[in-house]
Amino acid sequence: MPTVARSLLALCLSIPWAGALAACPGTQVKGAQTAPVAELSGLAIVPGAPGELVAIGDHDWDVAFFSADGAAAATLRRARPDDGGKRSQYEAVAVDGAGRAWLLSEHPSRVEVWERAGDGLRRVARVALDVPAGHPLARDWAADDNARGEGIVLLEGGHLLVAKQKKPRALIEFGPEGAAPVGVRAAPTAPPTPEARDARYVPLAVWRLDAAGEAALGSLNDLAWGPGGGLYVVASKPAPRVARLRLPLDPGGGALAVDGAPWDVGHAELGKAEGLAFLPDGRAVVGFDADAGAPNVIVVAPPAP
């Protein structure tokens, strides 16, 4: 991109929120703002609150709630776990029908459930994600603790659908040991409200990205339910892009395919695309792991069908 165009784009994206960024050259961006989290790593829509989003980062221990219309963000503090390191290691977030935030940690592999309590958050449950020895995915899961869970959505029946970022790129349905997998058909008609309790979940089904999907998506960085009840993923490689995944996914596991052509959202200069959510009107909200204080959230109109 020429220097002048790059400078103009940077100027456009420096606006805390712009309702229509028509002046930004060569972009589908309809708005941009800065969610107050360091190294944003996950986004989710808040059920029952149209336009309200939640963002988390893999650096700090806070959860930022903000509005797609540019309203001031509320940043809620959460306690650092007893076994927490210097960084939060949180990679994704989902919000259930009760308004609780389910925070996916890559290392250690677990999901923590937090609810609002005054001006902070209170942890109400912790779910360990365990891939036991002997499971076909066990060696890959243990080999690289930076290539585990990067995205999460809630399934009916209290199960969790987790995107494994790479090595291999796959979706994993986690649930209680011995439970039957439910597979994935479409977004639940009502936001799931799983029982929040301390538990241990294991893989119940695995869907690995097929060869065409691997060529289109170099990583799986976040999951979100989107238009028409579809399941969408955001990738940071080979470019920031969003793709719809082919449903249904049979409970027995198998291949994972991309449904149609992914669309590039651009703006790799903001960092890696790490978060994805959809507004009620079908626009995609994409989060980037930009430096603290820099624009890290854009709203993108999907291409016309």
Buried (B, 14 or more C-beta within 10 A) or exposed (E): EEEEEEEBBBEBBEBEBBEEBEEBBEBBBBBBBBBBBBBBBBBBBBBEEEBBBBBBBBBBBBBBBBBBEBEEBBBBEBEEBEEEEEBBBBBBBBBBBBBBBBBBBBBBBBBBBBBBEEEEBEBBBBBBBBBEEEBEBBEBBEEEEEBBBBBBBBBEBBBBBBBBBBBBBBBBBBBBEEBEBBBBBEBBEEBBBBEBEEBBBBBBBBBBBBEEBBEBBBBBBBBBBBBEEBBBBBBBBEBBBBBBBBBEBEBEBBBBBBBEEBBBBBBBBBBBBBBBBBBEEEBBBBBBBBEBEBBBBBBBEBEEE
